[in-house]
Amino acid sequence: MEQEGEVWVYIQHQGKDVVEPSLEVLGKACELAAALKVSVAGILAGEKVDVLAEKVLMYGAQKVYVLQSRHLEAYSPVIYAKALCKLIRSKRPAIFLTAATLQGRDLAPRIASALRVGLTADCTDLKIGSYTDHKTRQEYNNILLQIRPAWGGNIIATIVSPQTRPQMATIREGIMKMPPQVRSSRGEIMHIPPDVQAGDIKTTVLKRILTGRRVNLKAAGIIVAGGAGMGTKDNFDLLRQLAHALGGEVAATRAAVDAGFIDHEYQVGQTGISVRPKLYIACGISGAVQHLAGMQESGKIIAVNTDPDAPIFSVAHYGIIGDAKDVVPKLINTYRHLSH
Ligand SMILES: Cc1cc2nc3c(=O)[nH]c(=O)nc-3n(C[C@H](O)[C@H](O)[C@H](O)COP(=O)(O)OP(=O)(O)OC[C@H]3O[C@@H](n4cnc5c(N)ncnc54)[C@H](O)[C@@H]3O)c2cc1C
């Protein structure tokens, strides 16, 4: 393995554990590093974060750089960016990735602007490939292709930053597969004393209040989602009944949220949550690209729609052409009948 030009992932942690989106990004980083034949490293910053290093190795990293200091106890963008920029300048990774969590979205642009490198936010895929600059005819090989929807989701753009290092991207939560956890970790844990002082802290955290989400759609094995085609809030309740019968969660399109059928936190798609349940039942959903972006990786998709030409059928494994108001009660009854 080459030592230079590594693929790095910023590992966010909360409540003494690594957050899942960082591990999802790590899984993708392993693929990229394998294609480049370089090491993949996790970057941990915080106060007592060395205890998390083993876990990062168990999810595929070959190295973990630990930046540990009491000054990094609470996440603060200025001091974290300073510590990370120093590390990046000294080790010169080829690629630096973070999950597009609130913290990742806060931190990555600060690092990118301090290092004067490009950054693509909210990527939905990453690949290693080539790019030719048509003006200069210069060819760049083994660069990071940063893929994300653009122009309101109407195109999927591939963005490159071929001339600067590291190539930086934040990655949407829930899109990349969680890598498998191995039982015993093998790899290097490197403690790098961060060059930070108390004076670098510009803000003081007085109190931290964690408000958990009321719904955790990402953890749901079964999702029953509804769209504008459900017609009314009362009809939407049918989906809650089906979700309840199947032991799943209910979700929605933006049109259903805008119509007031359900809260925004249940919205799946480009500007909502990305999910990959084992089963996704889409009722009265047309299948706009912005919705598909958040659910098309589901294990099995069943679509119920009155319009046989609805785009949702292009991603569905099973399609039912019919009125969801008739079909959903039948599904509930059939399931109840079969399960008794
Ligand atoms: C920048 C941007 C971001 C966006 N982000 C998101 C996002 O995160 N998530 C999202 O979902 N959308 C998003 N959208 C909106 C997206 O473009 C669509 O407008 C939206 O997904 C459509 O929702 P829908 O399928 O519920 O409604 P519609 O497109 O109106 O489709 C309703 C469907 O229901 C069917 N239908 C009607 N009556 C019945 C019935 N009785 N039984 C069965 N089927 C019936 C119709 O045939 C139709 O196919 C975004 C748009 C933009 C521009």
The ligand as an SDF file (V2000), in Angstrom:
LIG
                    3D

 53 58  0  0  0  0  0  0  0  0999 V2000
  -35.3620   20.9090   -5.4820 C   0  0  0  0  0  0  0  0  0  0  0  0
  -36.4840   19.9390   -5.2790 C   0  0  0  0  0  0  0  0  0  0  0  0
  -36.4040   19.0580   -4.2270 C   0  0  0  0  0  0  0  0  0  0  0  0
  -37.4310   18.1390   -4.0060 C   0  0  0  0  0  0  0  0  0  0  0  0
  -37.3130   17.2460   -2.9760 N   0  0  0  0  0  0  0  0  0  0  0  0
  -38.2540   16.2950   -2.8340 C   0  0  0  0  0  0  0  0  0  0  0  0
  -38.1300   15.2950   -1.8280 C   0  0  0  0  0  0  0  0  0  0  0  0
  -37.2030   15.2930   -1.0060 O   0  0  0  0  0  0  0  0  0  0  0  0
  -39.0780   14.3420   -1.7600 N   0  0  0  0  0  0  0  0  0  0  0  0
  -40.1500   14.3070   -2.6060 C   0  0  0  0  0  0  0  0  0  0  0  0
  -40.9750   13.3960   -2.4790 O   0  0  0  0  0  0  0  0  0  0  0  0
  -40.2930   15.2490   -3.5540 N   0  0  0  0  0  0  0  0  0  0  0  0
  -39.3940   16.2500   -3.6750 C   0  0  0  0  0  0  0  0  0  0  0  0
  -39.5700   17.2000   -4.6210 N   0  0  0  0  0  0  0  0  0  0  0  0
  -40.8730   17.2630   -5.3240 C   0  0  0  0  0  0  0  0  0  0  0  0
  -40.9670   16.2840   -6.4920 C   0  0  0  0  0  0  0  0  0  0  0  0
  -40.4800   16.8980   -7.6610 O   0  0  0  0  0  0  0  0  0  0  0  0
  -42.4440   15.8830   -6.7340 C   0  0  0  0  0  0  0  0  0  0  0  0
  -43.1990   17.0620   -6.9340 O   0  0  0  0  0  0  0  0  0  0  0  0
  -43.0580   15.0870   -5.6110 C   0  0  0  0  0  0  0  0  0  0  0  0
  -42.2310   14.0040   -5.2570 O   0  0  0  0  0  0  0  0  0  0  0  0
  -44.3960   14.5530   -6.0890 C   0  0  0  0  0  0  0  0  0  0  0  0
  -45.0330   13.9300   -5.0310 O   0  0  0  0  0  0  0  0  0  0  0  0
  -46.1980   12.8850   -5.2830 P   0  0  0  0  0  0  0  0  0  0  0  0
  -45.6740   11.7300   -6.0460 O   0  0  0  0  0  0  0  0  0  0  0  0
  -46.8190   12.6370   -3.9570 O   0  0  0  0  0  0  0  0  0  0  0  0
  -47.2510   13.7240   -6.1180 O   0  0  0  0  0  0  0  0  0  0  0  0
  -47.6480   13.6990   -7.6380 P   0  0  0  0  0  0  0  0  0  0  0  0
  -46.4730   13.8500   -8.5000 O   0  0  0  0  0  0  0  0  0  0  0  0
  -48.7700   14.6670   -7.7750 O   0  0  0  0  0  0  0  0  0  0  0  0
  -48.2000   12.2250   -7.8760 O   0  0  0  0  0  0  0  0  0  0  0  0
  -49.3640   11.7190   -7.3440 C   0  0  0  0  0  0  0  0  0  0  0  0
  -49.5520   10.3260   -7.9220 C   0  0  0  0  0  0  0  0  0  0  0  0
  -50.6610    9.6960   -7.3160 O   0  0  0  0  0  0  0  0  0  0  0  0
  -51.3750    8.9650   -8.3050 C   0  0  0  0  0  0  0  0  0  0  0  0
  -52.7370    8.8610   -7.8150 N   0  0  0  0  0  0  0  0  0  0  0  0
  -53.7150    9.8030   -7.8240 C   0  0  0  0  0  0  0  0  0  0  0  0
  -54.8210    9.3320   -7.2030 N   0  0  0  0  0  0  0  0  0  0  0  0
  -54.5190    8.0820   -6.8070 C   0  0  0  0  0  0  0  0  0  0  0  0
  -55.2330    7.0940   -6.0940 C   0  0  0  0  0  0  0  0  0  0  0  0
  -56.4900    7.3070   -5.6420 N   0  0  0  0  0  0  0  0  0  0  0  0
  -54.6340    5.9120   -5.8530 N   0  0  0  0  0  0  0  0  0  0  0  0
  -53.3550    5.6650   -6.2760 C   0  0  0  0  0  0  0  0  0  0  0  0
  -52.6300    6.5820   -6.9560 N   0  0  0  0  0  0  0  0  0  0  0  0
  -53.2000    7.7670   -7.2000 C   0  0  0  0  0  0  0  0  0  0  0  0
  -51.2190    9.7840   -9.5650 C   0  0  0  0  0  0  0  0  0  0  0  0
  -51.3740    8.9520  -10.7000 O   0  0  0  0  0  0  0  0  0  0  0  0
  -49.7810   10.2910   -9.4270 C   0  0  0  0  0  0  0  0  0  0  0  0
  -48.8750    9.3950  -10.0360 O   0  0  0  0  0  0  0  0  0  0  0  0
  -38.5710   18.1300   -4.8530 C   0  0  0  0  0  0  0  0  0  0  0  0
  -38.6330   19.0320   -5.9220 C   0  0  0  0  0  0  0  0  0  0  0  0
  -37.6230   19.9290   -6.1270 C   0  0  0  0  0  0  0  0  0  0  0  0
  -37.7010   20.8680   -7.2890 C   0  0  0  0  0  0  0  0  0  0  0  0
  1  2  1  0
  2  3  1  0
  2 52  2  0
  3  4  2  0
  4  5  1  0
  4 50  1  0
  5  6  2  0
  6  7  1  0
  6 13  1  0
  7  8  2  0
  7  9  1  0
  9 10  1  0
 10 11  2  0
 10 12  1  0
 12 13  2  0
 13 14  1  0
 14 15  1  0
 14 50  1  0
 15 16  1  0
 16 17  1  0
 16 18  1  0
 18 19  1  0
 18 20  1  0
 20 21  1  0
 20 22  1  0
 22 23  1  0
 23 24  1  0
 24 25  2  0
 24 26  1  0
 24 27  1  0
 27 28  1  0
 28 29  2  0
 28 30  1  0
 28 31  1  0
 31 32  1  0
 32 33  1  0
 33 34  1  0
 33 48  1  0
 34 35  1  0
 35 36  1  0
 35 46  1  0
 36 37  1  0
 36 45  1  0
 37 38  2  0
 38 39  1  0
 39 40  1  0
 39 45  2  0
 40 41  1  0
 40 42  2  0
 42 43  1  0
 43 44  2  0
 44 45  1  0
 46 47  1  0
 46 48  1  0
 48 49  1  0
 50 51  2  0
 51 52  1  0
 52 53  1  0
M  END
$$$$
